[in-house]
Amino acid sequence: MTVVGKALRILILLAITAAATPAWAAKIYKIKVDGLACPFCAYGIEKKLMAVPGVKSLGISINKGIVTVTMREGATLSKATANRAVKNAGFTMRSFR
């Protein structure tokens, strides 16, 4: 194999590894919230949870009352921190997983 071929092979392996890393490295939490009824409610919870250090993104299902929190690589979310953020937004956390 030529030097260029080896270098290309290494670059491809690095690209595959980098692309795969976020899928297994990010921690994802599902929070069931009582009282989540409208977009304004979702915005209130989004504001509080996005202020938590390490939160990368949120997904909110108003109909199901579920907030999905994706953390940055290496960050975690404790049940107490999630509960505090939800409570500060004016809601009750029913479950955390």
TORVEX-656033 format. One record per residue: x, y, z of N, C-alpha, C, CB in turn. Coordinates in Angstrom, 2 decimals. Atoms other than C-alpha are relative to their C-alpha. Glycine has a CB too. Layout:
! TORVEX-656033
+---------+---------+---------+---------+---------+---------+---------+---------+---------+---------+---------+---------+
|     nxx |     nyy |     nzz |    caxx |    cayy |    cazz |     cxx |     cyy |     czz |    cbxx |    cbyy |    cbzz |
+---------+---------+---------+---------+---------+---------+---------+---------+---------+---------+---------+---------+
|       X |       Y |       Z |       X |       Y |       Z |       X |       Y |       Z |       X |       Y |       Z |
...
+---------+---------+---------+---------+---------+---------+---------+---------+---------+---------+---------+---------+
This chain:
! TORVEX-656033
+---------+---------+---------+---------+---------+---------+---------+---------+---------+---------+---------+---------+
|     nxx |     nyy |     nzz |    caxx |    cayy |    cazz |     cxx |     cyy |     czz |    cbxx |    cbyy |    cbzz |
+---------+---------+---------+---------+---------+---------+---------+---------+---------+---------+---------+---------+
|    0.85 |   -1.17 |    0.00 |    0.00 |    0.00 |    0.00 |    0.90 |    1.24 |    0.00 |   -0.97 |   -0.01 |    1.23 |
|   -0.79 |   -1.22 |    0.10 |    1.34 |    3.45 |   -0.86 |   -0.21 |    0.86 |    1.23 |   -0.36 |    0.78 |   -1.27 |
|    0.12 |   -0.94 |   -1.11 |    1.87 |    6.24 |    1.64 |   -1.32 |    0.76 |   -0.09 |    1.19 |    0.98 |    0.02 |
|    1.27 |   -0.71 |    0.20 |   -1.09 |    8.11 |    0.15 |   -1.17 |   -0.91 |    0.36 |   -0.13 |    0.49 |   -1.47 |
|    1.06 |    0.96 |   -0.33 |   -3.24 |    4.98 |    0.45 |   -0.14 |   -0.19 |    1.50 |    0.27 |   -1.33 |   -0.68 |
|    0.02 |    0.15 |   -1.46 |   -2.27 |    4.53 |    4.11 |   -0.59 |    1.24 |    0.66 |    1.41 |   -0.28 |    0.54 |
|    0.50 |   -1.25 |   -0.57 |   -2.93 |    8.19 |    4.86 |   -1.51 |    0.13 |   -0.22 |    0.73 |    1.20 |   -0.63 |
|    1.43 |   -0.06 |    0.30 |   -6.32 |    8.00 |    3.14 |   -0.78 |   -0.95 |    0.90 |   -0.25 |   -0.34 |   -1.48 |
|    0.65 |    0.99 |   -0.86 |   -7.20 |    4.89 |    5.11 |   -0.12 |    0.52 |    1.44 |    0.78 |   -1.33 |   -0.02 |
|    0.02 |   -0.57 |   -1.35 |   -6.27 |    6.61 |    8.39 |   -1.02 |    1.11 |    0.10 |    1.39 |    0.53 |    0.39 |
|    0.98 |   -1.09 |   -0.01 |   -8.32 |    9.68 |    7.50 |   -1.43 |   -0.53 |    0.00 |    0.21 |    0.92 |   -1.21 |
|    1.34 |    0.58 |    0.04 |  -11.35 |    7.53 |    6.70 |   -0.36 |   -0.59 |    1.36 |   -0.09 |   -1.09 |   -1.10 |
|    0.25 |    0.57 |   -1.32 |  -11.03 |    5.66 |   10.00 |   -0.26 |    1.09 |    1.04 |    1.18 |   -0.87 |    0.43 |
|    0.21 |   -1.12 |   -0.93 |  -10.73 |    8.95 |   11.90 |   -1.36 |    0.64 |   -0.22 |    1.11 |    1.04 |   -0.18 |
|    1.29 |   -0.60 |    0.30 |  -13.78 |   10.36 |   10.13 |   -1.15 |   -0.87 |    0.51 |   -0.14 |    0.22 |   -1.51 |
|    1.03 |    0.91 |   -0.48 |  -15.84 |    7.27 |   10.94 |   -0.07 |    0.05 |    1.52 |    0.28 |   -1.45 |   -0.47 |
|   -0.04 |   -0.06 |   -1.46 |  -14.74 |    7.38 |   14.59 |   -0.60 |    1.30 |    0.50 |    1.44 |   -0.15 |    0.50 |
|    0.52 |   -1.31 |   -0.43 |  -15.50 |   11.10 |   14.90 |   -1.50 |    0.08 |   -0.21 |    0.69 |    1.13 |   -0.75 |
|    1.44 |   -0.04 |    0.28 |  -18.93 |   10.68 |   13.31 |   -0.77 |   -0.88 |    0.97 |   -0.28 |   -0.44 |   -1.44 |
|    0.69 |    0.93 |   -0.89 |  -19.80 |    7.79 |   15.61 |    0.05 |    0.44 |    1.45 |    0.60 |   -1.38 |   -0.13 |
|   -0.19 |   -0.36 |   -1.40 |  -18.61 |    9.39 |   18.85 |   -1.22 |    0.65 |    0.65 |    1.16 |    0.92 |    0.12 |
|    1.13 |   -0.63 |   -0.68 |  -21.59 |   11.69 |   19.58 |   -1.16 |   -0.95 |    0.27 |   -0.48 |    1.15 |   -0.81 |
|    1.14 |    0.90 |   -0.17 |  -24.10 |    8.86 |   19.19 |    0.09 |   -0.79 |    1.30 |   -0.09 |   -0.95 |   -1.17 |
|   -0.09 |    0.78 |   -1.23 |  -22.73 |    6.88 |   22.13 |    0.56 |    0.79 |    1.16 |    0.86 |   -1.21 |   -0.24 |
|   -0.62 |   -0.75 |   -1.08 |  -20.98 |    9.58 |   24.13 |   -0.97 |    0.93 |    0.71 |    1.16 |    0.80 |   -0.54 |
|    0.94 |   -0.94 |   -0.60 |  -23.91 |   11.92 |   24.76 |   -0.98 |   -0.73 |    0.91 |   -0.76 |    0.77 |   -1.10 |
|    0.99 |    0.54 |   -0.93 |  -26.11 |   11.21 |   27.77 |   -1.34 |    0.63 |   -0.34 |    0.39 |    0.28 |    1.50 |
|    1.35 |   -0.48 |    0.31 |  -29.83 |   11.49 |   27.09 |   -0.92 |   -0.39 |    1.15 |   -0.52 |   -0.59 |   -1.35 |
|    0.92 |    0.20 |   -1.11 |  -32.43 |   11.87 |   29.82 |   -1.43 |    0.31 |   -0.44 |    0.40 |    0.88 |    1.22 |
|    1.42 |   -0.26 |    0.27 |  -36.23 |   11.70 |   29.65 |   -0.64 |    0.41 |    1.31 |   -0.72 |   -1.26 |   -0.62 |
|    0.64 |   -0.54 |   -1.19 |  -38.16 |   13.80 |   32.13 |   -1.50 |    0.13 |   -0.27 |    0.62 |    1.39 |    0.39 |
|    1.47 |   -0.11 |    0.10 |  -41.94 |   13.40 |   32.58 |   -0.40 |    1.18 |    0.87 |   -0.74 |   -1.34 |    0.45 |
|    0.39 |   -1.24 |   -0.68 |  -43.49 |   16.74 |   33.55 |   -1.51 |    0.12 |    0.06 |    0.61 |    1.22 |   -0.71 |
|    1.44 |   -0.25 |   -0.16 |  -46.96 |   17.34 |   34.97 |   -0.31 |    1.45 |   -0.33 |   -0.46 |   -0.33 |    1.44 |
|    0.46 |   -1.35 |    0.29 |  -48.83 |   20.36 |   33.65 |    0.54 |    0.61 |   -1.28 |    0.36 |    0.87 |    1.11 |
|   -0.55 |   -0.50 |    1.27 |  -47.03 |   20.72 |   30.32 |   -1.12 |   -0.01 |   -1.03 |    1.23 |   -0.88 |   -0.48 |
|    1.22 |   -0.05 |    0.81 |  -49.94 |   21.94 |   28.21 |    0.07 |    0.88 |   -1.25 |   -1.10 |    0.48 |    0.85 |
|   -0.02 |   -0.93 |    1.14 |  -48.85 |   24.61 |   25.72 |    1.43 |    0.40 |   -0.35 |   -0.85 |    1.25 |    0.32 |
|   -1.34 |   -0.45 |    0.39 |  -45.90 |   26.12 |   23.85 |    0.63 |    0.96 |    1.02 |   -0.06 |    0.67 |   -1.35 |
|   -0.53 |   -0.91 |   -1.01 |  -45.56 |   28.80 |   26.53 |    0.59 |   -0.78 |    1.17 |   -1.10 |    0.97 |    0.50 |
|   -0.51 |    0.89 |   -1.06 |  -45.14 |   26.04 |   29.16 |    1.34 |   -0.59 |   -0.44 |   -1.02 |   -1.13 |    0.32 |
|   -1.22 |    0.63 |    0.53 |  -42.53 |   24.34 |   26.96 |    1.15 |    1.01 |    0.01 |   -0.24 |   -0.54 |   -1.43 |
|   -1.03 |   -1.03 |    0.02 |  -40.65 |   27.62 |   26.61 |    0.55 |    0.25 |    1.40 |   -0.55 |    1.30 |   -0.60 |
|   -0.43 |   -0.23 |   -1.38 |  -40.54 |   28.11 |   30.39 |    0.96 |   -1.09 |    0.47 |   -1.21 |    0.06 |    0.93 |
|   -0.87 |    1.12 |   -0.38 |  -39.05 |   24.66 |   30.94 |    1.29 |    0.04 |   -0.80 |   -0.72 |   -1.34 |   -0.20 |
|   -1.19 |   -0.08 |    0.85 |  -36.67 |   25.08 |   28.01 |    0.99 |    1.03 |    0.55 |   -0.39 |    0.37 |   -1.45 |
|   -0.87 |   -1.04 |   -0.54 |  -35.31 |   28.31 |   29.50 |    0.77 |   -0.48 |    1.23 |   -0.82 |    1.23 |    0.35 |
|   -0.64 |    0.45 |   -1.24 |  -34.59 |   26.72 |   32.87 |    0.98 |   -1.14 |   -0.24 |   -1.07 |   -0.44 |    1.01 |
|   -0.89 |    1.14 |    0.24 |  -33.10 |   23.46 |   31.56 |    1.20 |    0.37 |   -0.87 |   -0.77 |   -1.12 |   -0.66 |
|   -1.13 |   -0.40 |    0.84 |  -30.95 |   25.12 |   28.89 |    1.03 |    0.80 |    0.80 |   -0.49 |    0.83 |   -1.19 |
|   -0.93 |   -0.75 |   -0.85 |  -29.39 |   27.21 |   31.69 |    0.86 |   -0.94 |    0.86 |   -0.77 |    0.96 |    0.91 |
|   -0.78 |    0.98 |   -0.78 |  -28.10 |   24.01 |   33.37 |    1.31 |   -0.28 |   -0.76 |   -0.83 |   -1.34 |    0.22 |
|   -1.28 |    0.26 |    0.65 |  -24.38 |   23.57 |   32.65 |    0.06 |   -1.42 |   -0.60 |    1.15 |    0.18 |    1.00 |
|   -0.16 |    1.28 |    0.67 |  -23.70 |   20.80 |   30.14 |   -1.15 |   -0.41 |   -0.90 |    0.21 |   -1.04 |    0.99 |
|    1.13 |    0.34 |    0.86 |  -27.11 |   20.75 |   28.46 |    0.31 |    0.44 |   -1.42 |   -1.33 |    0.65 |    0.51 |
|   -0.28 |   -0.28 |    1.41 |  -26.65 |   20.53 |   24.70 |   -1.27 |    0.38 |   -0.74 |    0.64 |   -1.22 |   -0.67 |
|    1.25 |   -0.28 |    0.70 |  -30.23 |   20.40 |   23.46 |   -1.18 |   -0.63 |    0.73 |    0.07 |   -0.51 |   -1.45 |
|    1.24 |    0.51 |   -0.59 |  -33.83 |   19.69 |   24.39 |   -0.98 |   -0.36 |   -1.10 |   -0.63 |    1.04 |    0.96 |
|    1.15 |    0.33 |    0.83 |  -36.78 |   18.01 |   22.76 |   -1.19 |   -0.05 |    0.93 |    0.20 |   -1.35 |   -0.79 |
|    1.16 |   -0.04 |   -0.88 |  -40.22 |   18.64 |   24.19 |   -1.22 |   -0.49 |   -0.73 |   -0.24 |    1.43 |    0.53 |
|    1.28 |    0.49 |    0.52 |  -43.39 |   16.66 |   23.53 |   -1.09 |    0.51 |    0.94 |   -0.02 |   -1.57 |   -0.10 |
|    1.05 |   -0.59 |   -0.83 |  -46.22 |   18.78 |   24.87 |   -1.11 |   -1.02 |    0.25 |   -0.59 |    1.27 |   -0.67 |
|    1.09 |    0.98 |   -0.13 |  -48.83 |   16.07 |   24.20 |    0.31 |   -1.10 |    1.00 |   -0.32 |   -0.62 |   -1.34 |
|   -0.39 |    1.09 |   -0.90 |  -46.88 |   13.41 |   26.13 |    0.53 |    0.51 |    1.34 |    1.06 |   -0.86 |   -0.66 |
|   -0.55 |   -0.56 |   -1.23 |  -45.49 |   15.78 |   28.77 |    1.41 |   -0.48 |    0.28 |   -0.88 |   -0.35 |    1.17 |
|   -1.36 |    0.53 |   -0.15 |  -41.96 |   14.54 |   28.14 |    1.02 |    0.99 |   -0.56 |    0.13 |   -1.37 |   -0.70 |
|   -1.13 |   -0.83 |    0.42 |  -38.78 |   16.59 |   27.95 |    1.21 |   -0.92 |   -0.15 |    0.29 |    1.17 |    1.03 |
|   -1.20 |    0.80 |    0.25 |  -35.77 |   14.88 |   26.37 |    1.20 |    0.94 |    0.03 |   -0.08 |   -0.77 |   -1.38 |
|   -1.17 |   -0.86 |   -0.19 |  -32.48 |   16.40 |   27.49 |    1.24 |   -0.74 |   -0.50 |    0.17 |    0.41 |    1.50 |
|   -1.27 |    0.56 |    0.49 |  -29.26 |   15.71 |   25.58 |    1.13 |    0.84 |    0.58 |    0.05 |   -0.02 |   -1.58 |
|   -1.13 |   -0.68 |   -0.64 |  -26.08 |   16.53 |   27.45 |    1.21 |    0.02 |   -0.94 |    0.36 |   -0.69 |    1.33 |
|   -1.27 |   -0.05 |    0.73 |  -22.73 |   17.54 |   26.01 |    0.85 |   -1.20 |    0.42 |    0.75 |    1.35 |    0.26 |
|   -0.87 |    1.14 |   -0.28 |  -20.07 |   14.84 |   25.86 |    0.68 |    0.17 |    1.35 |    1.04 |   -0.16 |   -1.11 |
|   -0.62 |    0.00 |   -1.31 |  -18.86 |   13.99 |   29.35 |   -0.84 |    0.62 |    1.11 |    1.28 |    0.72 |   -0.08 |
|    0.86 |   -0.64 |   -1.00 |  -21.65 |   15.91 |   31.12 |   -1.14 |   -0.93 |    0.40 |   -0.56 |    1.35 |   -0.52 |
|    1.14 |    0.77 |   -0.48 |  -24.38 |   14.35 |   33.23 |   -1.01 |    0.95 |    0.64 |    0.44 |   -1.09 |    1.00 |
|    1.07 |   -0.76 |   -0.63 |  -27.67 |   15.58 |   34.68 |   -0.51 |   -0.79 |    1.18 |   -1.15 |    0.32 |   -1.01 |
|    0.51 |    0.71 |   -1.18 |  -28.64 |   14.67 |   38.21 |   -1.51 |    0.20 |    0.10 |    0.71 |    0.50 |    1.29 |
|    1.45 |   -0.09 |   -0.22 |  -32.23 |   14.03 |   39.21 |   -0.34 |    1.26 |    0.78 |   -0.51 |   -1.26 |    0.75 |
|    0.24 |   -1.19 |   -0.82 |  -31.99 |   16.82 |   41.79 |    0.09 |    1.28 |   -0.82 |    1.01 |    0.06 |    1.15 |
|   -0.16 |   -1.19 |    0.85 |  -30.76 |   19.36 |   39.23 |   -1.18 |    0.13 |   -0.96 |    1.33 |   -0.06 |   -0.79 |
|    1.15 |   -0.03 |    0.91 |  -33.49 |   18.40 |   36.76 |   -1.26 |    0.41 |    0.74 |   -0.20 |   -1.39 |   -0.67 |
|    1.19 |   -0.32 |   -0.79 |  -36.14 |   18.57 |   39.47 |   -0.03 |    1.49 |    0.36 |   -0.03 |   -0.85 |    1.28 |
|   -0.08 |   -1.42 |   -0.35 |  -34.94 |   22.01 |   40.57 |   -0.35 |    0.89 |   -1.20 |    1.41 |    0.35 |    0.53 |
|    0.27 |   -0.80 |    1.20 |  -35.03 |   23.37 |   37.00 |   -1.48 |   -0.06 |   -0.37 |    0.85 |   -0.50 |   -1.19 |
|    1.42 |    0.16 |    0.33 |  -38.52 |   21.96 |   36.36 |   -0.86 |    0.75 |    1.03 |   -0.40 |   -1.51 |   -0.03 |
|    0.74 |   -0.69 |   -1.06 |  -39.77 |   23.27 |   39.72 |    0.10 |    1.52 |   -0.15 |    0.52 |   -0.44 |    1.39 |
|   -0.20 |   -1.44 |    0.19 |  -38.27 |   26.72 |   39.05 |   -0.78 |    0.53 |   -1.20 |    1.47 |    0.31 |   -0.18 |
|    0.81 |   -0.39 |    1.15 |  -40.20 |   26.76 |   35.77 |   -1.49 |   -0.04 |    0.35 |    0.28 |   -0.92 |   -1.21 |
|    1.38 |    0.01 |   -0.46 |  -43.39 |   26.19 |   37.78 |   -0.73 |   -1.31 |   -0.23 |   -0.75 |    1.08 |   -0.67 |
|    0.61 |    1.31 |    0.30 |  -43.98 |   22.49 |   37.04 |    0.50 |   -1.05 |    0.98 |    0.31 |   -0.42 |   -1.44 |
|   -0.38 |    1.12 |   -0.85 |  -43.71 |   19.14 |   38.77 |    0.62 |   -1.10 |   -0.85 |   -1.22 |   -0.54 |    0.77 |
|   -0.64 |    1.10 |    0.69 |  -41.28 |   16.47 |   37.65 |   -0.61 |   -1.30 |    0.52 |    1.54 |    0.02 |    0.20 |
|    0.64 |    1.25 |   -0.39 |  -43.08 |   13.12 |   37.67 |    0.97 |   -1.17 |   -0.06 |   -1.20 |   -0.28 |   -0.91 |
|   -1.00 |    1.07 |    0.08 |  -40.23 |   10.86 |   36.52 |    1.25 |    0.51 |   -0.71 |   -0.58 |   -1.23 |   -0.75 |
|   -1.31 |   -0.37 |    0.54 |  -36.58 |   11.02 |   35.53 |    0.73 |   -1.28 |   -0.34 |    0.82 |    0.87 |    1.00 |
|   -0.75 |    1.17 |    0.40 |  -34.73 |    8.41 |   33.53 |    0.97 |    0.34 |   -1.11 |   -0.92 |   -1.12 |   -0.44 |
+---------+---------+---------+---------+---------+---------+---------+---------+---------+---------+---------+---------+
